[in-house]
Amino acid sequence: MKITVIGAGNSGLAMAGQLAIAGHDVILWNRTEKHIEKIMQTKVINMEGIIEGEAIIRDATSDLNLALAEPEIVVITPPAFSHKELAIRFRECLQSEPLIILSPGRTCGAIEFRHYYNQGNNPNRPLIAEAQTVIHTCRKLSEDLVHLYAIKNAVYLSGLGIVSNEDIYDKLPPDLKQNFQPADSMIQTSIGNVGMILHCAPLLLNSGRTEDQYSDYLYYHQGITPRIAEYLEAMDRERMQVALALDYEVESTSDWLSRSYQSPGKNLYEKIQNTHAYSEILAPPTLKHRYVFEDIPYGLVPLEALGHMFDIDMSYTSLIIDLGSKLMHENFRENGRNLRQIDFVDFFQRLVRKDDVDEIF
């Protein structure tokens, strides 16, 4: 298949490499050309870890018109703060109607992407879907080298309810079908976003350790202590209450670890400790990282806003938004997906009732 991968970060390189090794016709696009200069010259992504070898792609480019000329599938991998800008650029460049997958959408990503895409005059109406999380556990080691620790199983995939999620899933090539499964609802991918539980609080609560330039630590196995894991479980309960208010039950982060990694344990702390894919992952060396600048404004902020609309006590979630905002001198509530531009509640309630959601865009 002709597949365009947007973004040459950790998951972008892993996705492009996996697809190329599987025999697909892959174009890798990145906004900043200097980050892909070597791949532009060699057309090679080097893979190590659970997939080894040279992945030969068709092209690497910073020209979005070229990247969007004729793909059957587009996989968008950059952090969620790029989704609005990409939607605006796509409406100027898209020349066909591919399946577009936000990998991941974070909280309400596909809804936001479609909202801004449809504000233009592009007659093409692509299918837009979002993944609950990235399928790859990986780290980019250099411009053209990525280490792949694990590939998750059964990551939920959902569209906007315009066609069935089974129909969207059927558009995937077999080598991606093994990693995804159709979600029952977009609530399962958006409110089911576990990244906002696992990423923000541990990094902020280890801020002194993170900024110590003379040492590093294992993010999951050392950074998430029993006490921090208990806090994450409290945040997780708030997230699950929001889903219930929308008449849907999402799995806990603990259950997600069991499903995605087959991790054993009696609680979240034990399951994280028993997740082999996490055993070598180091913490970011800075707080200026997507764990804060993506997962708070594009995960926790819309979650908190939805919770407050239903009068749910979101105090554990709110504390982490406040802490991140104060530490980083940012107004994450003002600048994030704060639900002021789009009526997410109306969308989700229509989705649950199986009403026509197309008309709200």
PyMOL commands that set and color helices and strands:
alter all, ss='L'
color gray80, all
select helices_A, chain A and resi 10-21+33-35+37-42+64-67+80-93+109-117+165-170+174-177+187-190+195-198+200-205+207-211+226-245+253-261+268-273+276-278+290-293+296-309+315-328+332-335+344-353+358-360
alter helices_A, ss='H'
color red, helices_A
select strands_A, chain A and resi 2-6+25-29+44-49+53-56+59-61+73-76+99-102+127-131+136-142+145-151+155-159+180-182
alter strands_A, ss='S'
color yellow, strands_A
deselect
rebuild
show_as cartoon
